[in-house]
C-alpha cells in the first residue's frame, strides 16, 4: 500500500487506533508489526472477513498512538530498521532493502 498523506483512525475491537494499512497479506502484516513494535508502537491487528474460504486471509493493522501518520514518520526519517538505519519509502513498501535516506530517485546509482 503506497504512503498517502491522509491520517485514518478508528477502532479495532474496543481499541482506538490509527490505521497503518488495511487489506494486507500475512507477510506484509508480519513485516509492519515487527517494524512498528521495534520503533516503540503498540500494534493491533485484525483479521478481515473473507467472502469465501478460497479467498486469502487479509489483515488490518493499526497502532494505538493516535497521532501516528506513516507518511510523516517515513519522510521525516523517524523510523529505524532493526539495525538502526533510516526507513525510507522503498524499505517501508518492501521494494528494496536499500535504506539510503533520500526518498527520491534521480536516476543515479
DSSP file (Angstrom, degrees, kcal/mol; ACC not computed):
  #  RESIDUE AA STRUCTURE BP1 BP2  ACC     N-H-->O    O-->H-N    N-H-->O    O-->H-N    TCO  KAPPA ALPHA  PHI   PSI    X-CA   Y-CA   Z-CA
    1    1 A X              0   0    0      0, 0.0     3,-0.1     0, 0.0    22,-0.0   0.000 360.0 360.0 360.0 124.3    0.0    0.0    0.0
    2    2 A X        -     0   0    0      1,-0.1     2,-0.2    91,-0.0    87,-0.0  -0.313 360.0 -98.3 -69.3 153.3    1.6    3.3   -1.0
    3    3 A X        -     0   0    0     67,-0.1     2,-0.3    68,-0.1    -1,-0.1  -0.493  44.4-173.4 -68.9 137.3    2.1    6.0    1.5
    4    4 A X        -     0   0    0      2,-0.2    67,-0.4    -2,-0.2    -1,-0.0  -0.877  32.9-122.8-127.3 162.8   -0.6    8.7    1.5
    5    5 A X  S    S+     0   0    0     -2,-0.3    67,-0.1    66,-0.1     2,-0.1   0.609  77.4 107.0 -80.3 -11.5   -0.9   11.9    3.3
    6    6 A X        -     0   0    0      1,-0.1     2,-0.7    65,-0.0    65,-0.2  -0.360  62.7-142.3 -74.8 149.8   -4.2   11.0    4.9
    7    7 A X        -     0   0    0     62,-0.1     2,-0.5    -2,-0.1    62,-0.1  -0.931  21.8-169.9-111.8 105.7   -4.5   10.2    8.6
    8    8 A X        +     0   0    0     -2,-0.7    11,-2.3    11,-0.4     2,-0.3  -0.839  10.8 167.1-103.9 131.0   -7.0    7.4    9.1
    9    9 A X  E     +A   18   0A   0     -2,-0.5     2,-0.2     9,-0.3     9,-0.2  -0.951  12.8 117.3-140.1 160.8   -8.2    6.4   12.5
   10   10 A X  E     -A   17   0A   0      7,-2.4     7,-2.8    -2,-0.3     2,-0.4  -0.835  56.6 -54.1 177.8-141.5  -11.0    4.3   14.0
   11   11 A X  E     -A   16   0A   0      5,-0.3     2,-0.5    -2,-0.2     5,-0.2  -0.973  19.6-164.1-133.0 144.1  -11.3    1.2   16.1
   12   12 A X  E >  S-A   15   0A   0      3,-2.6     3,-2.0    -2,-0.4     2,-0.3  -0.976  81.4 -42.8-119.7 113.0  -10.1   -2.4   16.0
   13   13 A X  T 3  S-     0   0    0     -2,-0.5    33,-0.0     1,-0.3    -2,-0.0  -0.540 124.5 -26.6  64.1-126.2  -12.3   -4.2   18.5
   14   14 A X  T 3  S+     0   0    0     -2,-0.3     2,-0.5    -3,-0.1    -1,-0.3   0.360 118.6  99.4 -96.8   2.7  -12.5   -2.0   21.5
   15   15 A X  E <   -A   12   0A   0     -3,-2.0    -3,-2.6     1,-0.0     2,-0.3  -0.805  69.1-135.0-102.2 127.2   -9.2   -0.2   20.9
   16   16 A X  E     +A   11   0A   0     -2,-0.5     2,-0.3    -5,-0.2    -5,-0.3  -0.619  38.9 171.9 -74.6 133.2   -9.0    3.2   19.2
   17   17 A X  E     -A   10   0A   0     -7,-2.8    -7,-2.4    -2,-0.3     2,-0.6  -0.940  41.9-122.6-140.6 159.5   -6.2    3.1   16.6
   18   18 A X  E     -AB   9  63A   0     45,-2.7    45,-2.2    -2,-0.3     2,-0.3  -0.941  43.7-123.7 -94.8 124.4   -4.6    5.0   13.8
   19   19 A X  E     - B   0  62A   0    -11,-2.3   -11,-0.4    -2,-0.6    43,-0.3  -0.536  29.9-179.3 -73.2 132.1   -4.8    2.7   10.8
   20   20 A X  E     -     0   0A   0     41,-3.1     2,-0.3     1,-0.4    42,-0.2   0.871  68.3 -17.7 -93.2 -54.2   -1.5    1.9    9.2
   21   21 A X  E     - B   0  61A   0     40,-1.3    40,-3.1     3,-0.0    -1,-0.4  -0.989  58.1-152.9-152.6 150.5   -2.7   -0.3    6.4
   22   22 A X  E    S+ B   0  60A   0     -2,-0.3    38,-0.2    38,-0.2    40,-0.0  -0.928  73.2  22.6-123.4 149.8   -5.8   -2.3    5.5
   23   23 A X  E    S+     0   0A   0     36,-0.5     2,-0.3    -2,-0.3    37,-0.2   0.866  80.5 153.5  69.4  38.6   -6.2   -5.4    3.4
   24   24 A X  E     - B   0  59A   0     35,-2.3    35,-2.2    -3,-0.2    -1,-0.2  -0.703  41.8-117.6-101.8 153.0   -2.7   -6.7    3.7
   25   25 A X     >  -     0   0    0     -2,-0.3     4,-2.5    33,-0.2     3,-0.3  -0.286  37.2 -95.1 -80.9 172.1   -1.5  -10.2    3.4
   26   26 A X  H  > S+     0   0    0     31,-0.4     4,-2.6     1,-0.2     5,-0.2   0.857 121.4  52.4 -61.2 -40.3    0.2  -12.1    6.2
   27   27 A X  H  > S+     0   0    0      2,-0.2     4,-2.0     1,-0.2    -1,-0.2   0.889 112.6  45.9 -66.1 -36.5    3.8  -11.4    5.1
   28   28 A X  H  > S+     0   0    0     -3,-0.3     4,-2.7     2,-0.2     5,-0.3   0.904 111.7  52.6 -68.5 -42.1    3.1   -7.7    5.0
   29   29 A X  H  X S+     0   0    0     -4,-2.5     4,-2.6     1,-0.2     5,-0.2   0.932 110.7  47.1 -57.5 -47.4    1.3   -7.8    8.3
   30   30 A X  H  X S+     0   0    0     -4,-2.6     4,-2.4     2,-0.2     5,-0.2   0.913 112.4  49.9 -63.3 -43.6    4.3   -9.6    9.9
   31   31 A X  H  X S+     0   0    0     -4,-2.0     4,-2.5    -5,-0.2    -2,-0.2   0.951 115.1  42.2 -59.9 -51.2    6.8   -7.1    8.4
   32   32 A X  H  X S+     0   0    0     -4,-2.7     4,-3.0     2,-0.2     5,-0.3   0.908 113.3  52.5 -65.1 -42.5    4.8   -4.0    9.6
   33   33 A X  H  X S+     0   0    0     -4,-2.6     4,-2.4    -5,-0.3     5,-0.2   0.939 113.5  43.3 -59.5 -48.0    4.1   -5.4   13.0
   34   34 A X  H  X S+     0   0    0     -4,-2.4     4,-2.2    -5,-0.2    -2,-0.2   0.923 115.9  48.1 -64.7 -44.4    7.7   -6.2   13.7
   35   35 A X  H  X S+     0   0    0     -4,-2.5     4,-1.2    -5,-0.2    45,-0.2   0.929 114.7  44.5 -63.0 -46.4    9.0   -2.9   12.3
   36   36 A X  H  <>S+     0   0    0     -4,-3.0     5,-2.4     2,-0.2     3,-0.2   0.896 113.3  49.6 -68.4 -40.7    6.4   -0.8   14.3
   37   37 A X  H ><5S+     0   0    0     -4,-2.4     3,-1.7    -5,-0.3    -1,-0.2   0.892 107.4  55.9 -64.7 -37.8    7.0   -2.7   17.5
   38   38 A X  H 3<5S+     0   0    0     -4,-2.2    -1,-0.2     1,-0.3    -2,-0.2   0.833 106.3  52.1 -59.8 -32.0   10.7   -2.2   17.1
   39   39 A X  T 3<5S-     0   0    0     -4,-1.2    -1,-0.3    -3,-0.2    -2,-0.2   0.249 128.4 -97.5 -91.5  11.7   10.0    1.5   16.9
   40   40 A X  T < 5S+     0   0    0     -3,-1.7     2,-0.3     1,-0.3    -3,-0.2   0.596  77.0 136.1  91.7  12.7    8.0    1.5   20.1
   41   41 A X      < -     0   0    0     -5,-2.4     2,-0.7    -6,-0.1    -1,-0.3  -0.698  54.9-128.1 -95.4 146.2    4.5    1.3   18.9
   42   42 A X        -     0   0    0     -2,-0.3    22,-1.9     2,-0.0     2,-0.4  -0.843  33.3-153.1 -87.3 119.0    1.7   -0.9   20.3
   43   43 A X  E     -C   63   0A   0     -2,-0.7     2,-0.4    20,-0.2    20,-0.2  -0.779  12.3-165.0-102.5 136.7    0.4   -2.7   17.2
   44   44 A X  E     -C   62   0A   0     18,-3.1    18,-2.7    -2,-0.4     2,-0.4  -0.983   8.3-167.3-120.4 130.6   -3.2   -4.0   16.9
   45   45 A X  E     -C   61   0A   0     -2,-0.4     2,-0.4    16,-0.2    16,-0.2  -0.937   4.5-172.3-121.6 140.3   -4.0   -6.5   14.2
   46   46 A X  E     -C   60   0A   0     14,-2.4    14,-2.8    -2,-0.4     2,-0.4  -0.997  23.8-126.2-131.7 134.9   -7.5   -7.6   13.0
   47   47 A X  E     -C   59   0A   0     -2,-0.4    12,-0.3    12,-0.2     2,-0.2  -0.636  28.8-128.7 -76.0 132.6   -8.3  -10.3   10.5
   48   48 A X        -     0   0    0     10,-3.1    10,-0.3    -2,-0.4     2,-0.3  -0.517  29.0-101.7 -77.6 150.4  -10.5   -9.1    7.7
   49   49 A X        -     0   0    0     -2,-0.2     2,-0.3     8,-0.1    -1,-0.1  -0.549  35.4-139.9 -73.5 135.4  -13.7  -11.1    7.0
   50   50 A X        -     0   0    0     -2,-0.3     3,-0.1     1,-0.1     7,-0.1  -0.749   7.9-144.4 -96.8 144.0  -13.4  -13.3    4.0
   51   51 A X  S    S+     0   0    0     -2,-0.3     2,-0.3     1,-0.2    -1,-0.1   0.841  85.9   2.0 -72.7 -34.1  -16.2  -13.8    1.5
   52   52 A X  S >  S-     0   0    0      4,-0.1     3,-1.1    -3,-0.0    -1,-0.2  -0.956  75.8-107.0-147.0 165.7  -15.2  -17.4    1.0
   53   53 A X  T 3  S+     0   0    0     -2,-0.3     4,-0.1     1,-0.2    -1,-0.0   0.723 116.0  62.8 -65.8 -21.1  -12.7  -19.9    2.3
   54   54 A X  T 3  S+     0   0    0      2,-0.1    -1,-0.2    -4,-0.0     2,-0.1   0.711  83.8  93.4 -77.4 -21.2  -10.9  -19.7   -1.0
   55   55 A X  S <  S-     0   0    0     -3,-1.1    -5,-0.1     1,-0.1     2,-0.1  -0.440  87.2-106.0 -71.7 145.4  -10.1  -16.0   -0.5
   56   56 A X        -     0   0    0     -2,-0.1     2,-0.5     1,-0.1    -1,-0.1  -0.388  36.8-104.0 -68.6 150.4   -6.7  -15.2    1.1
   57   57 A X        -     0   0    0     -4,-0.1   -31,-0.4    -7,-0.1     2,-0.3  -0.642  42.9-168.6 -75.6 125.9   -6.8  -14.0    4.7
   58   58 A X        -     0   0    0     -2,-0.5   -10,-3.1   -10,-0.3     2,-0.3  -0.770   2.8-150.6-114.0 162.0   -6.2  -10.3    4.8
   59   59 A X  E     -BC  24  47A   0    -35,-2.2   -35,-2.3    -2,-0.3   -36,-0.5  -0.918  12.1-140.9-134.6 154.6   -5.5   -8.1    7.8
   60   60 A X  E     -BC  22  46A   0    -14,-2.8   -14,-2.4    -2,-0.3     2,-0.4  -0.967  22.6-159.5-112.3 133.5   -5.9   -4.6    9.1
   61   61 A X  E     +BC  21  45A   0    -40,-3.1   -41,-3.1    -2,-0.4   -40,-1.3  -0.946  17.1 163.1-118.7 133.0   -3.0   -3.1   11.1
   62   62 A X  E     -BC  19  44A   0    -18,-2.7   -18,-3.1    -2,-0.4     2,-0.3  -0.931  25.2-140.2-139.6 165.1   -3.3   -0.2   13.5
   63   63 A X  E     -BC  18  43A   0    -45,-2.2   -45,-2.7    -2,-0.3   -20,-0.2  -0.930  20.1-129.9-123.9 153.1   -1.3    1.4   16.2
   64   64 A X  S    S+     0   0    0    -22,-1.9     2,-0.9    -2,-0.3   -21,-0.1   0.580  82.5 100.0 -80.1  -8.9   -2.6    2.9   19.5
   65   65 A X    >   -     0   0    0    -23,-0.3     3,-1.3     1,-0.2    -2,-0.2  -0.698  61.5-161.0 -77.7 108.5   -0.7    6.1   19.0
   66   66 A X  T 3  S+     0   0    0     -2,-0.9    -1,-0.2     1,-0.3   -49,-0.1   0.616  85.2  51.6 -73.5 -12.2   -3.5    8.4   17.7
   67   67 A X  T 3  S+     0   0    0    -49,-0.1    -1,-0.3     2,-0.0     2,-0.2   0.445  80.4 118.8-101.3  -0.5   -1.1   11.0   16.2
   68   68 A X    <   +     0   0    0     -3,-1.3     2,-0.4    -5,-0.1    -5,-0.1  -0.468  36.4 178.4 -68.3 131.2    1.0    8.4   14.2
   69   69 A X     >  -     0   0    0     -2,-0.2     4,-2.4     1,-0.1     3,-0.3  -0.958  21.9-150.0-132.5 114.8    0.9    9.0   10.5
   70   70 A X  H  > S+     0   0    0     -2,-0.4     4,-2.4     1,-0.2     5,-0.2   0.865  95.6  54.2 -54.3 -40.2    3.1    6.6    8.5
   71   71 A X  H  > S+     0   0    0    -67,-0.4     4,-2.6   -65,-0.2     5,-0.3   0.936 111.1  44.3 -61.0 -47.4    3.8    9.1    5.7
   72   72 A X  H  > S+     0   0    0     -3,-0.3     4,-2.3     1,-0.2    -1,-0.2   0.924 113.8  50.0 -64.1 -45.0    5.1   11.7    8.1
   73   73 A X  H  <>S+     0   0    0     -4,-2.4     5,-2.7     2,-0.2     6,-0.9   0.868 114.3  44.8 -65.5 -36.1    7.2    9.3   10.1
   74   74 A X  H ><5S+     0   0    0     -4,-2.4     3,-1.4    -5,-0.2    -2,-0.2   0.958 117.3  42.4 -71.8 -50.4    8.8    7.8    6.9
   75   75 A X  H 3<5S+     0   0    0     -4,-2.6    -2,-0.2     1,-0.3    -1,-0.2   0.765 113.7  51.6 -72.6 -24.1    9.6   11.2    5.2
   76   76 A X  T 3<5S-     0   0    0     -4,-2.3    -1,-0.3    -5,-0.3    -2,-0.2   0.347 111.7-123.4 -89.9   7.2   10.8   12.8    8.4
   77   77 A X  T < 5 +     0   0    0     -3,-1.4    -3,-0.2    10,-0.2    -2,-0.1   0.858  67.9 136.0  59.2  41.8   13.1    9.8    8.9
   78   78 A X      < +     0   0    0     -5,-2.7     2,-0.3    -6,-0.2    -4,-0.2   0.662  47.0  80.3 -93.0 -18.5   11.7    8.9   12.3
   79   79 A X        -     0   0    0     -6,-0.9     8,-2.2     8,-0.3     2,-0.4  -0.679  63.5-158.2 -93.5 145.8   11.5    5.2   11.8
   80   80 A X  B     -D   86   0B   0     -2,-0.3     6,-0.2     6,-0.2     5,-0.0  -0.921  13.3-126.1-123.0 147.0   14.5    2.9   12.2
   81   81 A X    >   -     0   0    0      4,-3.0     3,-1.6    -2,-0.4     6,-0.1  -0.191  44.0 -90.9 -75.6 178.3   15.3   -0.6   10.8
   82   82 A X  T 3  S+     0   0    0      1,-0.3    -1,-0.1     2,-0.1    -2,-0.0   0.738 129.5  47.4 -67.6 -22.5   16.3   -3.4   13.1
   83   83 A X  T 3  S-     0   0    0      2,-0.1    -1,-0.3     0, 0.0    -2,-0.0   0.197 125.3 -98.5-104.7  16.5   20.0   -2.5   12.6
   84   84 A X  S <  S+     0   0    0     -3,-1.6    -2,-0.1     1,-0.3     2,-0.1   0.456  76.6 136.3  90.3   1.9   19.5    1.3   13.2
   85   85 A X        -     0   0    0      1,-0.1    -4,-3.0    -5,-0.0    -1,-0.3  -0.405  62.4 -94.6 -79.1 161.3   19.3    2.5    9.6
   86   86 A X  B     -D   80   0B   0     13,-0.3     2,-0.5    -6,-0.2    -6,-0.2  -0.559  34.3-126.3 -76.3 135.8   16.6    5.1    8.5
   87   87 A X        -     0   0    0     -8,-2.2    -8,-0.3    -2,-0.3   -10,-0.2  -0.728  32.5-174.1 -81.2 123.5   13.4    3.6    7.0
   88   88 A X     >  -     0   0    0     -2,-0.5     4,-2.7    10,-0.1     5,-0.2  -0.552  41.5 -90.2-108.4-179.3   12.7    5.2    3.6
   89   89 A X  H  > S+     0   0    0      1,-0.2     4,-2.5     2,-0.2     6,-0.2   0.900 124.6  50.0 -60.8 -43.8    9.7    4.8    1.3
   90   90 A X  H  4>S+     0   0    0      1,-0.2     5,-2.9     2,-0.2     6,-1.2   0.884 112.7  47.0 -64.6 -38.0   11.2    1.8   -0.6
   91   91 A X  H >45S+     0   0    0      3,-0.2     3,-1.5     7,-0.2    -2,-0.2   0.936 112.0  50.7 -67.0 -45.9   12.0    0.0    2.6
   92   92 A X  H 3<5S+     0   0    0     -4,-2.7    -2,-0.2     1,-0.3    -1,-0.2   0.900 113.6  44.7 -57.7 -42.7    8.6    0.7    4.0
   93   93 A X  T 3<5S-     0   0    0     -4,-2.5    -1,-0.3    -5,-0.2    -2,-0.2   0.350 112.7-121.4 -86.9   7.3    6.9   -0.6    0.9
   94   94 A X  T < 5S+     0   0    0     -3,-1.5    -3,-0.2     2,-0.2    -2,-0.1   0.814  78.1 122.7  57.2  36.6    9.2   -3.6    0.9
   95   95 A X  S   <S+     0   0    0     -5,-2.9     2,-0.3     1,-0.3    -4,-0.2   0.685  77.6   7.3 -93.1 -22.8   10.5   -2.8   -2.6
   96   96 A X        -     0   0    0     -6,-1.2    -1,-0.3     2,-0.1    -2,-0.2  -0.994  49.3-143.2-158.2 149.9   14.2   -2.6   -1.5
   97   97 A X  S    S+     0   0    0     -2,-0.3     2,-0.4    -3,-0.1    -6,-0.1   0.511  73.6 111.1 -88.3  -8.2   16.5   -3.2    1.4
   98   98 A X        -     0   0    0      1,-0.1    -7,-0.2    -8,-0.0   -10,-0.1  -0.543  45.8-176.9 -70.4 121.9   18.5   -0.1    0.4
   99   99 A X        +     0   0    0     -2,-0.4   -13,-0.3    -9,-0.1    -1,-0.1  -0.083  17.4 155.4-117.3  34.4   17.9    2.5    3.1
  100  100 A X        -     0   0    0      1,-0.1   -15,-0.0   -15,-0.1    -2,-0.0  -0.389  53.5-118.5 -55.4 141.0   19.8    5.5    1.8
  101  101 A X  S    S+     0   0    0    -13,-0.1    -1,-0.1     2,-0.1     2,-0.1   0.706  85.3  95.6 -66.1 -20.0   18.0    8.4    3.5
  102  102 A X        -     0   0    0      1,-0.1   -13,-0.0   -14,-0.1   -14,-0.0  -0.460  58.1-158.6 -72.9 143.5   16.8   10.1    0.3
  103  103 A X        +     0   0    0     -2,-0.1     2,-0.3   -15,-0.1    -1,-0.1   0.385  69.0  77.1 -99.6   1.1   13.2    9.3   -0.7
  104  104 A X        -     0   0    0    -15,-0.0     2,-0.5     2,-0.0    -2,-0.1  -0.695  67.2-144.6-107.7 162.3   13.7   10.3   -4.3
  105  105 A X        -     0   0    0     -2,-0.3     4,-0.1     1,-0.1    -2,-0.0  -0.954  12.0-176.8-127.4 111.8   15.5    8.5   -7.2
  106  106 A X        -     0   0    0     -2,-0.5     3,-0.1     2,-0.1    -1,-0.1   0.217  57.4 -98.3 -95.0  16.2   17.3   10.9   -9.5
  107  107 A X  S    S+     0   0    0      1,-0.3     2,-0.1     2,-0.0    -2,-0.0   0.295  89.8 114.2  89.7 -10.6   18.3    8.1  -11.9
  108  108 A X              0   0    0      1,-0.2    -1,-0.3     0, 0.0    -2,-0.1  -0.446 360.0 360.0 -88.7 165.8   21.8    7.8  -10.5
  109  109 A X              0   0    0     -2,-0.1    -1,-0.2    -3,-0.1    -4,-0.0   0.482 360.0 360.0  24.3 360.0   23.3    4.8   -8.6
